[in-house]
Amino acid sequence: MKRSIDPSGQVTTANTQRIVKIPTHLVSYDISAVPTEPQPNCPPLSDQDPTVHDTVAALRALFNERPAWTRRALRNKLPTPERKYALRIAIPYVGYLFRSGPWRDGIFKFGFDPCLLYTSDAADERSSVD
């Protein structure tokens, strides 16, 4: 908790340890269409910290290399602890996650649908196994 005095002279209290909700797309494996852009309630990227800007740029470059990643693989590609921390804030600006099915917990580039690959051998290479 942090106490401060506002401009009117009143003492205010703020919770500095509250959890910040991240508006990430979490979709079911049987969704009819995958997300193509961030959620409408996602704050503008311009309002974010410069580290988040750098992380989003790095993620966009990585998603141009390949459209599907695990969180661990992305963290391993980020060079600094600050960017690794900013990863959870940056993901909603570049992609979405499946919350169920064979691609559960995978992070995918907006517009990429791994379900379209389901009938091909490429799907086996990109699915996750518990």
Secondary structure, DSSP 8 states (H G I E B T S, - for coil): -EEEE-TTS-EEEE-TT--------EE-TT-SS---S--TTS--GGGS-HHHHHHHHHHHHHHHH-SEE-HHHHHHH--SHHHHHHHHHHGGGTEEEESSSTTBT-EEETT--GGGGTTSTHHHHH----
